[in-house]
């Protein structure tokens, strides 16, 4: 993993980057939760996403929005952070010009920013939105939603209302030409404490299916439970060249993190 610095519109932005060894590997951009509530690129959920995409052979970038860590600038509650995400995606694509797919994944505030980025960048092929704050932010801009994706929510989230997210995912999935899967981790809180491996597996299964370009299945109108998605595959197969083992223990997942990984449960 490499520490990277690149120029944003408000100054320097810092990130952590993994370069895949696979020629033409897909790329993924990971966006962190709310900067004013402790959200950083080292958040546990963000690192789980980063690790999952890395294991699946992607080149992956996570970075700090303006005003966080060593990233310069002032928090703007949306416009500035969307600008940061745009610059980060430009940087990621510039170092991976042959990438065959482009994904964006965000958590909480980062999911809101990521879905706005999706609307502005037709080069994004798929998205993952974890705990998008549908009870606080307006997601009506997703009309129509330009590509398929996955929404994941914790059933015991104390910050983001689960029913609001379920309703949002249902509305998106009713649109034509896209399939938006919805997975509820029933016992998950906002930080997915004790459920990071569940999150890792659900994301991994979804990415594998999407990358294999399976024949479209009949749309799901209801929500998909964690067990329902996880039973689709008994193991999380990695890319053909690495083909490693799935992480089955949350401590193992956290222990894989780099030295600056934070395990602060107060982060949102």
N, C-alpha and C positions, 0 to 999 in steps of 0.2 A: 504494500500500500504506500502511496506517495502523497506527500503534502504538496498542494498546488496553490498558486496565487494567480489570479487573473483580474483584469480591470473591469469594473462595473461602471455604471453611469454616475454613481456617487462616490467612487473610489475603489480601492482594492478589496477583493473578496477572497476569502480563504476556503479551501476545500480539502477533501481527501479523495484520492482517485485510485482505482484499480484498473490496470490495463490488461485485457484478456490476451492470451497467447494465440487465440484462434483467429485465423485470417477472416476478415469480414464479420467479426462477432457483432451481435446487436449491442446497443447502448441503452443505459437506463440512468435517469436523473432522479435523485431522491431528495424530497423537500421536507424540512423539519417543522415542528409545531411552533406555537406562538412565541416570538422573541421576548415579549414582555412578561411571560410567565415561565421563564426558564428554558424555553425550547432552544435547542442547538442541534448541530449536525451529529452530536454524540449521544443524543437521546436513544434509549434502549430500543424503541420501536423502529426508529430510523436505522439504527445499526442492524437490526434484524432484517429489514428490507435489503440493505446494502449487502449483507452476508449472503442472503438467498440469491440475489441476482449474480453476485460474484461466483457462487458455487455452480450456477447454471451456465457459466461461460460468458457472461456479459462483461463489457467494459462499463464501469459504474462510477458515478460521481455523486458525492454528497458534499454540501457546502453550507456555510453560515450566511444567512441573510444579512443585509446591512445592519450595523449596530451590534452584531453578535460576535463575541470572540475578537478575532483580529480583523474582521470585516469592517470596513469604514462606512460612514454614512449614518443617517438618522432613520429610525423606524417610521414608516408611513402608513401602516395598517392597510396594505393592499397594493397601491400603484407602484411604490418603490420596490416592494418585494417581488412583484410580477416582473418588473424590469430586471431585477437580479436573476430571476429564474430564466428569463429569455437570454441574458448574457451567458449564464452557465450552460444552457443547452447549446448555444452557439459555440462555446469553447469545446464542449464535449464532442460535438460533431466535427469541429475543425481538426481534432486529433484522431478522429475515426471516420475519415471520408468514405470508406468502403462499407460502413456498417449497414447490414441488411435490414435492420429494424430499429426503431426508436421508441422507447417506453418512458413514461413519467409516472412516478409513484410519490404520493404525499400522505402525511399523517396530520390530522386535525387541521390547524391553520394551513399547513403545507398542502393538504388535500384541496382546500379551497383555492389556493394559488395554482396548484397543478392543473385543476380543471379549467381555470381561466386560461392558462398557458395552452392547454389542449385546443381551445377554441381559436387561438391565434396562430397555431402551427400545424398545418395540414401534414407535415412530415412525421408527426407523432402517430404511431400505429396502434397503441393500446395504453390503457391507464389502470392504475390501482389507487383507490381512494380509501384510506383507513380513517374511520371516525370523522368524516366530513361534518363540520358544524352546521348542520341543516336547520337547527333551531335558533341559530344566531346570525347566519349569513344568508344572503339571497343567491340561490342557485338557478334562478330562472333563465340565466344566460345560456344554459344548456338546452337550447331549443333552436334547431335540433342538436342532439349530441353527435359529434362527428365520427366517433369510433366506439367500438365495443370496449368493455372494461370490467373491472371487479370492484365492488364496494364491500368493505368489511366493517363490522360494528360489534362492540361489546354489549352484551345484554344487560350488564349492570354498570354501564357507564354513568358516572355521577356528574359529568360535564356536558356531554353531547347526548341529547335525547334519542334513545334507540328507535322509537316509533317515527320520529321525524326523518331519520336516515332511511328507515325501511320504506317510508312513503316516497322519498326522493328516488330511491333505487327503482321502485315500482314504476314511477312516472317515466324514468329514463328507459326502462325496458319495454315500455309500451310504444316507444317510437319505432319507426320503420328502419330497417337495414342495420340495426345494432342489437347486440345482445349484452345486457349488463347483468352480470351475476351478482347475487347478494348473499353473503355469508354472515351469519350471526354466531359469534362465540358466546354462548348463553351466559357463562359465568364470568366473562371478561369485564374488567373495569376499564376506565379510560386509558390507563397505562398498560393494560393487558398483563398485569402482575400474575405470575404463575401460568400464563398462557402464551408466552412468546413462541414456544415451539409449535403450538397450535397455529399461530399466525404464520410462522415460517412454512409450515406444511401446506396450508391453504394457498398461500401465495405461490409456492413452488409448483403445486399441482396445476394451478390455473395457468401459470406461465408455460409450463411444459405442453399443456393441451393447446394453447394458443400458438406456440411456436411450431408445433407439429401440423398446424393448419388442418385440423380434423374437419370432417364434414359437419356443417352447422346442424345442431340439434334443435329440437322443438323448443321454443322460448319457454322459460320458466316464469310463470306469473306470480308465484309465491316466493317467500324467502327460502333460502337454502341453509340448513343447519350445518354446523361444523362437521358432524359425523357423516352427513350425507355426501359432502364434498370429499372428505378424506377417504371414504370407502371406495371412491372411484379408482384409486390406485393404492396398492398396498405399500409401496415404497416410493420415495422421491428419487427418480432417476435423474442423474446429472447429465451434462452434455456428453456425447459419445466419446470424446477424447479424455475426459477426466473421470467420469463414471465412479464417483466416490460414494461414501455412505451418507445416509441422512443423519442429521443431528436429532437425537431423541431426548436430550436432557437440556433443560434451560441453563444449568450451570456450565455445560459444555459450550453452549452458544455464547454465553457472556464471556467465558474464559478465552474465546477466540478473538475477542476484541483487541484493538490496538491500545497503546498505553494511555491515550487521552480519552478513552471511552468513559462516559459518566453513567453511574447507576443511581442517579438521584431521582427518587420516586416522586419528588415534587414537580418535576418537569411536566409540562403539558405538551 
